[in-house]
Amino acid sequence: MTQARASYFARKTKETEINISLNVDGEGVFWINTGLPFFDHMLKQLALHASFDAEFTARGDLAVDGHHTVEDVGLCLGQALKKALGEKSGINRYGHAMIPMDDALVMAAIDLSGRSFLAFDAPMPAQRVGDFDTELVEEFFRALAVNGEMTLHIQVLAGKNTHHIIEAIFKAVARAIKEAASKTDGGGIPSTKGTLENEHGHCHAE
């Protein structure tokens, strides 16, 4: 039986305390509590549609705002995902998804390349959804891309309702991650360089 690709990552600063348990080869079973209800709702979509078994807990300086909490959860999730995938032997590497949600249509594409890059073309019609600051969506995915060492493109193709747009983004990224991280029939590192590791920030996988 193949061993599950799982990891645990924790980070504590004066601003936040984050704990993430992640099983990439899960069934979408999750327990999530960040103190930000809308963000929790989005993280649940991510875990479910990526088929991750996940436990996220976060305590942050929410009396200031949600910025540090959202960004640091993205940071920790990226690190946990990188740790769970290891050397990335036998994975698809690439994944993409186009997800509709009523008026919203979102495209996400991922390369688990070892290089960190985010292209985020996602105008938000509203500045807030409930108590959640919508500009934090980009901050979350930037932290995820940088710390997960992935190239991530997100583009909103249509949408008027901000809640629908953000939810479609999380679902699209989840489906793209699921495809990119899934195992192929063949083994080996999917790169002519023989590695998808980012060594000192100078690795350019091909």
Backbone bond lengths (Angstrom), bond angles and torsions (degrees), N, CA, C in turn:
res aa  C-N    CA-C-N  psi(-1)  N-CA   C-N-CA  omega(-1)  CA-C   N-CA-C  phi
1 M - - - 1.458 - - 1.530 109.91 -
2 T 1.310 116.63 131.60 1.457 121.18 -179.36 1.524 110.73 -70.36
3 Q 1.321 115.20 133.94 1.461 120.08 179.98 1.524 110.22 -70.22
4 A 1.332 115.84 136.29 1.471 120.92 -179.74 1.522 109.71 -64.49
5 R 1.319 115.11 143.64 1.459 120.54 176.20 1.529 107.56 -87.59
6 A 1.309 115.09 100.80 1.465 120.80 -172.76 1.520 109.83 -134.29
7 S 1.336 115.13 157.73 1.458 119.66 -179.99 1.518 110.14 -156.70
8 Y 1.322 113.12 167.29 1.463 121.41 173.74 1.520 106.93 -134.97
9 F 1.340 115.83 135.99 1.460 119.56 178.23 1.520 108.77 -140.77
10 A 1.326 115.53 134.53 1.465 121.46 179.83 1.516 109.35 -133.04
11 R 1.316 114.98 148.07 1.471 120.50 178.94 1.529 107.91 -148.65
12 K 1.337 115.47 132.83 1.457 120.25 179.56 1.521 109.03 -131.52
13 T 1.328 115.59 126.62 1.461 121.79 174.86 1.527 107.68 -130.82
14 K 1.308 116.44 -176.35 1.464 120.09 176.09 1.524 111.90 -70.91
15 E 1.358 116.47 -14.34 1.463 120.85 -177.49 1.521 113.07 -101.86
16 T 1.345 116.83 -34.97 1.461 119.81 -175.94 1.522 111.61 -145.15
17 E 1.321 114.40 159.46 1.471 122.39 170.29 1.527 106.80 -134.56
18 I 1.337 116.37 114.29 1.460 122.26 -173.47 1.524 109.27 -120.51
19 N 1.324 116.55 136.64 1.461 122.47 173.92 1.523 108.12 -132.71
20 I 1.332 116.49 126.49 1.457 120.88 -179.30 1.523 110.13 -131.81
21 S 1.320 115.49 125.60 1.460 122.43 169.04 1.516 106.90 -110.01
22 L 1.338 116.63 133.03 1.455 120.28 -172.56 1.521 110.48 -139.82
23 N 1.327 115.76 131.48 1.463 122.59 171.03 1.517 107.16 -122.29
24 V 1.339 115.86 107.53 1.466 121.16 -177.92 1.523 110.94 -64.36
25 D 1.327 117.28 -31.55 1.463 122.07 -177.68 1.531 110.98 -96.30
26 G 1.316 115.44 46.00 1.460 120.60 -176.91 1.518 113.32 -97.54
27 E 1.327 114.05 -158.51 1.462 121.61 -177.43 1.523 111.75 -128.59
28 G 1.332 117.10 16.38 1.449 119.92 179.68 1.508 114.10 79.97
29 V 1.334 116.73 30.74 1.463 122.20 176.81 1.530 107.52 -95.70
30 F 1.324 117.29 128.80 1.455 118.89 -172.13 1.518 112.36 -144.27
31 W 1.332 114.12 157.07 1.462 122.88 169.43 1.516 106.38 -140.62
32 I 1.322 117.25 117.67 1.458 121.57 -169.80 1.520 110.69 -135.36
33 N 1.333 116.11 130.19 1.462 121.31 176.84 1.521 109.05 -149.91
34 T 1.322 116.24 107.64 1.466 120.93 179.05 1.523 112.73 -112.99
35 G 1.339 116.88 -6.38 1.457 120.21 -175.00 1.516 113.16 86.65
36 L 1.335 116.81 -1.04 1.463 123.02 178.17 1.529 107.90 -122.07
37 P 1.333 118.11 98.40 1.466 121.02 -171.11 1.529 114.87 -55.70
38 F 1.335 118.73 -42.87 1.458 119.73 -179.70 1.527 110.46 -67.01
39 F 1.321 117.28 -40.64 1.460 121.73 177.24 1.522 110.57 -62.65
40 D 1.331 117.11 -41.93 1.469 120.79 175.29 1.524 110.31 -56.64
41 H 1.330 116.70 -44.02 1.462 122.04 179.84 1.529 110.62 -59.43
42 M 1.328 117.36 -41.28 1.458 121.28 179.64 1.532 111.51 -70.53
43 L 1.326 117.50 -40.56 1.464 120.60 178.49 1.529 110.97 -65.12
44 K 1.316 116.77 -33.95 1.478 119.87 175.59 1.524 110.58 -64.39
45 Q 1.346 116.67 -39.48 1.466 119.95 176.13 1.530 110.22 -62.23
46 L 1.322 116.22 -42.22 1.463 121.12 179.86 1.524 110.84 -61.43
47 A 1.316 117.01 -49.41 1.465 120.67 -178.97 1.526 111.57 -62.97
48 L 1.314 116.63 -45.12 1.463 120.77 -177.54 1.523 111.43 -63.12
49 H 1.332 116.65 -49.69 1.462 120.00 -172.86 1.524 112.79 -79.84
50 A 1.332 117.69 -16.74 1.468 120.84 171.33 1.527 111.32 -89.26
51 S 1.332 117.09 -6.33 1.472 123.74 -176.09 1.524 111.69 61.04
52 F 1.328 116.25 36.66 1.451 121.71 175.08 1.529 109.47 -87.65
53 D 1.332 116.17 139.22 1.458 119.95 160.42 1.523 105.24 -89.46
54 A 1.322 117.04 123.59 1.458 118.84 -169.57 1.518 111.80 -146.48
55 E 1.321 114.45 145.90 1.464 121.73 169.99 1.517 107.15 -130.99
56 F 1.334 115.71 118.13 1.463 121.85 179.07 1.521 108.05 -118.59
57 T 1.305 117.09 126.88 1.457 120.66 170.02 1.517 107.97 -129.62
58 A 1.316 115.44 138.16 1.459 120.19 -179.35 1.517 109.87 -142.61
59 R 1.312 114.92 135.99 1.456 122.30 171.11 1.512 106.90 -124.26
60 G 1.329 115.92 118.08 1.448 119.03 -176.25 1.509 112.81 -133.77
61 D 1.324 115.24 176.64 1.461 121.65 -178.75 1.537 109.90 -82.55
62 L 1.317 115.69 65.12 1.462 121.47 -175.73 1.527 112.18 -68.77
63 A 1.323 117.13 -16.68 1.464 119.04 175.16 1.528 110.69 -67.07
64 V 1.337 115.99 -24.22 1.466 120.45 174.35 1.519 108.42 -80.28
65 D 1.328 116.60 -66.27 1.459 124.82 170.59 1.521 107.29 -175.86
66 G 1.320 117.33 -173.46 1.457 120.49 -175.74 1.513 114.86 -89.37
67 H 1.340 117.41 -0.32 1.458 120.76 -170.84 1.525 113.02 -58.06
68 H 1.325 117.37 -53.01 1.456 120.06 -176.03 1.522 111.68 -63.18
69 T 1.328 116.42 -39.80 1.460 120.38 -179.00 1.518 110.99 -64.91
70 V 1.320 117.58 -48.99 1.468 121.43 -177.61 1.530 110.55 -63.59
71 E 1.321 116.51 -47.03 1.459 120.24 -179.02 1.521 111.51 -63.18
72 D 1.333 117.49 -42.27 1.458 120.25 -177.07 1.522 112.30 -72.78
73 V 1.328 118.42 -29.82 1.465 120.08 173.12 1.532 109.07 -65.42
74 G 1.332 117.72 -41.73 1.455 120.53 175.72 1.522 111.92 -60.83
75 L 1.326 116.08 -43.05 1.465 121.72 177.46 1.524 110.72 -58.39
76 C 1.320 116.49 -49.53 1.462 120.92 -176.04 1.525 111.93 -69.82
77 L 1.324 116.90 -36.52 1.463 119.47 177.42 1.529 110.34 -65.33
78 G 1.339 116.61 -41.63 1.455 119.49 176.95 1.521 112.02 -60.24
79 Q 1.329 116.45 -44.11 1.461 120.61 178.73 1.526 111.59 -65.13
80 A 1.339 116.81 -40.87 1.464 120.73 179.43 1.525 111.11 -65.12
81 L 1.336 116.67 -40.68 1.460 120.49 179.44 1.525 110.63 -65.84
82 K 1.327 116.59 -44.84 1.466 120.83 178.01 1.528 111.06 -59.37
83 K 1.318 115.59 -42.68 1.460 120.83 -179.23 1.528 110.94 -66.50
84 A 1.325 117.29 -40.80 1.463 121.12 -178.73 1.524 112.19 -66.91
85 L 1.342 116.81 -36.07 1.461 120.55 -177.37 1.526 112.89 -80.52
86 G 1.319 117.72 -16.46 1.462 120.92 176.31 1.518 112.18 59.17
87 E 1.326 116.73 -131.90 1.467 120.55 -178.56 1.532 112.20 -79.27
88 K 1.327 117.91 -2.11 1.470 124.50 175.09 1.526 113.04 68.14
89 S 1.310 116.06 28.30 1.458 120.31 179.02 1.524 110.70 -67.56
90 G 1.333 116.09 130.75 1.460 121.16 173.64 1.513 115.65 77.04
91 I 1.336 118.16 15.83 1.468 119.37 178.62 1.531 110.39 -94.50
92 N 1.322 115.37 162.35 1.461 120.30 175.44 1.525 111.76 -62.72
93 R 1.312 115.62 -36.45 1.467 124.84 -177.45 1.524 112.23 79.09
94 Y 1.313 117.90 -47.90 1.466 122.21 -178.60 1.529 110.36 -102.40
95 G 1.333 115.09 145.92 1.452 120.08 174.37 1.514 110.41 -153.89
96 H 1.308 116.23 149.33 1.462 119.67 177.37 1.520 109.29 -150.29
97 A 1.322 115.35 158.76 1.465 120.81 178.05 1.515 108.84 -156.20
98 M 1.319 115.19 146.59 1.457 121.53 171.80 1.526 106.40 -123.97
99 I 1.324 115.23 116.25 1.461 121.26 -170.61 1.531 110.88 -119.00
100 P 1.335 117.55 124.86 1.462 120.63 171.84 1.524 110.66 -94.67
101 M 1.303 116.70 146.16 1.460 121.61 167.45 1.521 107.37 -143.02
102 D 1.314 115.13 97.60 1.465 121.62 -175.04 1.533 109.97 53.39
103 D 1.320 118.02 -115.37 1.469 121.32 -177.55 1.519 113.70 -74.70
104 A 1.322 117.65 -17.69 1.460 122.10 -173.95 1.527 111.34 -91.58
105 L 1.331 114.83 143.09 1.468 122.17 174.22 1.521 107.42 -139.33
106 V 1.335 115.65 124.25 1.470 120.96 -173.26 1.521 110.33 -131.24
107 M 1.331 115.43 138.77 1.454 122.81 173.92 1.524 109.12 -111.43
108 A 1.323 116.06 135.59 1.466 121.63 172.55 1.519 108.65 -132.46
109 A 1.329 116.25 138.36 1.460 122.33 177.36 1.520 109.03 -136.62
110 I 1.334 116.46 138.07 1.458 122.32 -173.36 1.519 110.36 -132.59
111 D 1.320 115.31 139.88 1.456 123.28 168.05 1.520 106.83 -125.51
112 L 1.323 116.79 115.65 1.467 121.15 177.36 1.527 108.07 -80.89
113 S 1.302 114.65 66.84 1.456 123.97 -163.90 1.520 114.60 -88.94
114 G 1.317 117.24 -16.52 1.456 120.63 -168.82 1.519 112.01 88.94
115 R 1.334 116.42 -3.89 1.466 121.65 177.25 1.521 108.70 -108.98
116 S 1.295 116.40 142.79 1.458 121.92 -177.15 1.522 110.04 -102.48
117 F 1.335 115.36 118.43 1.463 119.61 178.31 1.518 109.10 -157.28
118 L 1.327 116.53 135.79 1.458 121.87 175.23 1.517 109.31 -125.05
119 A 1.326 115.96 127.23 1.464 122.63 167.73 1.523 106.24 -113.27
120 F 1.320 116.55 116.77 1.459 121.55 -171.49 1.520 108.85 -125.76
121 D 1.316 116.50 100.44 1.457 122.59 179.54 1.525 107.39 -112.90
122 A 1.317 115.10 83.13 1.460 120.12 -171.15 1.531 110.71 -145.92
123 P 1.317 116.68 78.72 1.467 119.53 175.96 1.530 110.78 -61.96
124 M 1.320 115.75 137.42 1.464 121.58 179.86 1.530 109.25 -108.00
125 P 1.331 117.87 117.65 1.465 120.08 -179.39 1.529 113.13 -61.58
126 A 1.331 117.10 -32.79 1.464 121.12 -178.77 1.523 110.02 -118.19
127 Q 1.330 116.49 147.01 1.466 121.15 -179.74 1.525 112.33 -79.26
128 R 1.318 116.91 -21.36 1.461 120.15 -179.29 1.522 110.07 -140.32
129 V 1.330 114.57 146.03 1.462 122.00 167.03 1.519 105.68 -119.66
130 G 1.314 116.66 109.27 1.460 119.43 -170.31 1.512 109.28 61.96
131 D 1.330 116.94 -124.43 1.463 121.85 177.63 1.524 112.66 -96.97
132 F 1.325 116.83 9.00 1.464 120.69 -174.52 1.521 110.99 -97.29
133 D 1.327 116.25 129.16 1.456 123.27 178.37 1.528 108.50 -80.82
134 T 1.332 117.30 115.73 1.462 120.02 -170.99 1.526 113.93 -69.32
135 E 1.331 119.06 -19.43 1.461 119.32 177.39 1.529 111.46 -69.09
136 L 1.332 117.35 -12.58 1.463 120.99 178.69 1.521 112.34 -74.37
137 V 1.326 117.49 -15.79 1.467 119.79 177.20 1.525 110.02 -59.79
138 E 1.326 116.43 -46.93 1.459 120.11 178.49 1.520 111.00 -63.28
139 E 1.326 117.99 -39.63 1.462 121.00 179.45 1.524 111.19 -62.13
140 F 1.332 116.36 -40.18 1.469 120.80 178.55 1.524 110.62 -61.37
141 F 1.330 116.55 -49.97 1.458 118.97 -175.18 1.534 112.27 -72.87
142 R 1.317 117.63 -27.34 1.464 119.12 173.70 1.525 109.84 -65.98
143 A 1.318 117.00 -45.43 1.466 120.45 178.80 1.527 110.97 -63.53
144 L 1.328 116.79 -38.36 1.468 121.06 177.76 1.525 110.76 -63.76
145 A 1.340 116.94 -46.94 1.466 121.07 -177.77 1.522 111.58 -65.47
146 V 1.338 116.46 -44.41 1.467 120.26 -178.21 1.522 110.90 -63.99
147 N 1.321 117.31 -47.76 1.457 120.98 -174.67 1.522 113.10 -82.74
148 G 1.326 116.64 -23.92 1.456 120.24 173.90 1.514 112.69 -86.10
149 E 1.339 116.97 -2.96 1.462 123.85 179.44 1.528 110.53 51.23
150 M 1.332 114.91 56.87 1.453 121.46 -179.79 1.524 110.05 -130.15
151 T 1.309 115.37 154.47 1.454 121.54 168.05 1.518 107.01 -93.30
152 L 1.323 116.77 123.54 1.458 121.78 -174.17 1.520 110.18 -131.60
153 H 1.318 115.35 121.77 1.459 121.82 175.56 1.523 108.74 -112.87
154 I 1.321 115.79 129.13 1.462 122.37 177.34 1.521 107.63 -128.01
155 Q 1.316 116.10 126.79 1.462 120.08 179.75 1.524 109.59 -137.41
156 V 1.320 115.30 125.90 1.463 120.86 174.04 1.521 108.05 -87.08
157 L 1.315 116.70 117.95 1.455 122.37 -177.02 1.522 112.30 -91.54
158 A 1.333 116.88 -25.22 1.463 121.52 177.63 1.514 108.46 -161.85
159 G 1.336 116.28 156.82 1.452 119.54 175.17 1.506 113.63 150.48
160 K 1.318 115.78 140.14 1.459 122.94 176.73 1.530 111.93 -120.02
161 N 1.315 116.38 -28.72 1.458 121.34 -177.86 1.533 108.99 -93.40
162 T 1.326 116.62 118.91 1.461 120.77 -173.25 1.524 112.32 -64.18
163 H 1.321 117.34 -39.53 1.463 120.42 177.01 1.525 109.92 -58.55
164 H 1.312 117.64 -46.32 1.460 121.39 -179.77 1.528 111.37 -63.18
165 I 1.331 116.55 -40.73 1.458 120.82 -179.81 1.525 110.63 -62.11
166 I 1.317 117.11 -48.88 1.464 120.76 -177.56 1.526 110.96 -65.37
167 E 1.319 116.85 -41.83 1.465 119.38 179.83 1.523 110.60 -64.90
168 A 1.321 117.43 -39.87 1.464 120.31 177.37 1.529 111.00 -64.45
169 I 1.344 117.38 -35.51 1.463 120.81 176.72 1.526 110.38 -61.28
170 F 1.318 117.00 -50.54 1.468 120.28 -178.24 1.520 111.51 -62.64
171 K 1.320 116.87 -40.15 1.466 119.96 179.33 1.525 111.13 -67.52
172 A 1.336 117.06 -41.12 1.461 120.30 -179.80 1.527 111.03 -64.83
173 V 1.319 116.99 -44.29 1.463 120.37 178.35 1.525 110.16 -63.27
174 A 1.313 116.81 -40.74 1.467 120.41 178.97 1.518 111.63 -59.73
175 R 1.324 116.53 -47.56 1.469 120.21 179.99 1.520 111.58 -64.93
176 A 1.330 116.60 -37.11 1.463 120.18 178.16 1.529 111.01 -66.62
177 I 1.327 117.53 -42.64 1.462 121.20 177.08 1.528 110.48 -61.97
178 K 1.318 116.56 -43.20 1.463 120.46 -179.69 1.518 110.96 -58.33
179 E 1.333 116.98 -44.12 1.459 121.00 179.28 1.527 111.15 -67.41
180 A 1.323 117.07 -45.07 1.463 120.87 -177.40 1.527 112.23 -64.87
181 A 1.328 116.81 -37.33 1.460 121.19 -176.36 1.521 112.91 -85.08
182 S 1.323 117.64 -12.13 1.467 120.24 -175.68 1.523 110.49 -68.56
183 K 1.316 115.14 151.58 1.456 122.19 -177.95 1.529 110.91 -78.34
184 T 1.322 115.75 142.83 1.455 121.70 174.29 1.524 109.16 -96.17
185 D 1.330 116.19 171.11 1.464 120.29 177.92 1.522 111.24 -68.42
186 G 1.321 116.17 -33.71 1.462 120.28 178.43 1.514 111.15 -90.96
187 G 1.315 116.27 163.44 1.457 120.52 178.07 1.510 110.81 -102.72
188 G 1.317 115.10 -166.41 1.450 119.82 175.93 1.514 113.29 89.49
189 I 1.314 115.68 168.18 1.457 123.27 -179.90 1.531 108.60 -85.26
190 P 1.334 117.94 125.54 1.464 120.22 -177.95 1.527 113.01 -79.42
191 S 1.334 115.40 65.20 1.458 122.12 178.98 1.520 108.74 -158.77
192 T 1.330 117.00 139.78 1.456 120.01 177.14 1.520 112.00 -66.64
193 K 1.320 116.91 -19.20 1.464 120.84 177.40 1.519 112.56 -78.89
194 G 1.348 115.73 -16.77 1.458 119.40 -179.58 1.508 114.09 83.18
195 T 1.341 117.18 6.55 1.456 120.44 178.25 1.517 110.08 -151.83
196 L 1.332 115.49 147.22 1.462 122.28 171.20 1.520 109.52 -118.56
197 E 1.319 115.49 21.62 1.448 120.38 178.95 1.522 109.68 -86.88
198 N 1.314 115.62 141.64 1.463 121.19 176.75 1.521 108.13 -94.61
199 E 1.321 116.39 101.86 1.456 120.72 -177.96 1.521 109.34 -92.51
200 H 1.335 115.75 107.11 1.461 123.00 177.42 1.530 111.80 59.26
201 G 1.340 116.97 26.29 1.452 120.76 175.14 1.512 114.34 77.47
202 H 1.343 118.18 11.60 1.469 119.54 -175.15 1.530 112.77 -119.05
203 C 1.322 118.42 8.93 1.447 120.51 179.56 1.516 110.29 -81.07
204 H 1.320 116.46 132.09 1.464 121.41 176.67 1.519 108.60 -122.25
205 A 1.307 117.06 90.33 1.460 121.81 -177.15 1.525 109.94 -69.66
206 E 1.314 115.67 146.13 1.463 121.32 -179.45 1.533 110.35 -126.65
